[in-house]
Amino acid sequence: MNLKRIFGTLLTILGIGGLIYTAVLFSSTSGEMSSIKSLIIYGILGVVFFASGISLIRTTKDEA
């Protein structure tokens, strides 16, 4: 397994975790300003990590 694929998998897992944490915060939010900021920050980081991880996995070629 290539090192880039391992790093891509790690980024993807972190992204999924960030998106799940955002969903948990969203379900328990009651409108405070600090929780809205947290939702935005964790949501954006989750999307960025997930997208970069998937992109890294897709563009890495397999070596025979």
C-alpha positions as CSV (number, residue, x, y, z in Angstrom):
1,M,0.0,0.0,0.0
2,N,1.3,3.4,-1.0
3,L,2.1,6.1,1.6
4,K,-0.1,8.6,-0.3
5,R,-3.1,6.2,-0.2
6,I,-2.6,5.7,3.6
7,F,-2.5,9.5,4.0
8,G,-5.6,9.9,1.8
9,T,-7.4,7.3,3.8
10,L,-6.5,9.1,7.0
11,L,-7.7,12.4,5.6
12,T,-10.9,10.9,4.5
13,I,-11.6,9.3,7.9
14,L,-10.8,12.7,9.6
15,G,-13.2,14.4,7.2
16,I,-16.0,11.9,7.9
17,G,-15.4,12.4,11.7
18,G,-15.6,16.2,11.3
19,L,-18.8,15.9,9.3
20,I,-20.3,13.5,11.9
21,Y,-19.3,15.9,14.7
22,T,-20.9,18.8,12.9
23,A,-24.1,16.8,12.6
24,V,-24.0,16.1,16.3
25,L,-23.5,19.8,17.1
26,F,-26.2,20.8,14.7
27,S,-28.7,18.4,16.3
28,S,-27.9,19.8,19.8
29,T,-27.6,23.5,18.9
30,S,-30.1,25.9,20.4
31,G,-28.8,29.0,18.6
32,E,-25.9,30.3,20.6
33,M,-23.3,32.2,18.6
34,S,-20.4,30.1,19.7
35,S,-22.1,26.9,18.6
36,I,-22.9,28.4,15.2
37,K,-19.2,29.3,14.8
38,S,-18.2,25.7,15.8
39,L,-20.7,24.3,13.3
40,I,-19.2,26.4,10.5
41,I,-15.5,25.7,11.4
42,Y,-16.0,21.9,11.9
43,G,-18.2,21.6,8.8
44,I,-15.7,23.4,6.5
45,L,-12.8,21.4,7.9
46,G,-14.7,18.2,7.5
47,V,-15.5,18.9,3.9
48,V,-12.0,20.0,3.0
49,F,-10.4,16.9,4.7
50,F,-12.9,14.6,3.1
51,A,-12.5,16.1,-0.4
52,S,-8.7,16.2,-0.3
53,G,-8.6,12.6,1.0
54,I,-10.8,11.3,-1.7
55,S,-8.9,13.2,-4.3
56,L,-5.6,11.9,-3.1
57,I,-6.9,8.3,-3.1
58,R,-8.3,8.7,-6.6
59,T,-5.2,10.3,-8.2
60,T,-2.6,7.9,-6.7
61,K,-1.6,5.2,-9.2
62,D,-1.2,1.6,-8.1
63,E,2.3,0.2,-8.4
64,A,2.7,-3.3,-9.5
